[in-house]
Amino acid sequence: MLVIFFITVMKKKFTVRHMVLMLGYGLYNLIFELIFGEILGLYYYIEKDRYIPKPLC
């Protein structure tokens, strides 16, 4: 996949517009995950009370 990505980037012209779109999409994903995951707690696939965190070691 990485090779295909680099081939595509080399063939197409990479402009400032592309960078702005990538940064905007990244910020959108970050905000979406923050709101729905952390604030509203909607990303628990099992019950939150039964969630067992991994040990730190």
Order of alpha helices (4+ residues) and beta strands (2+ residues): alpha-alpha
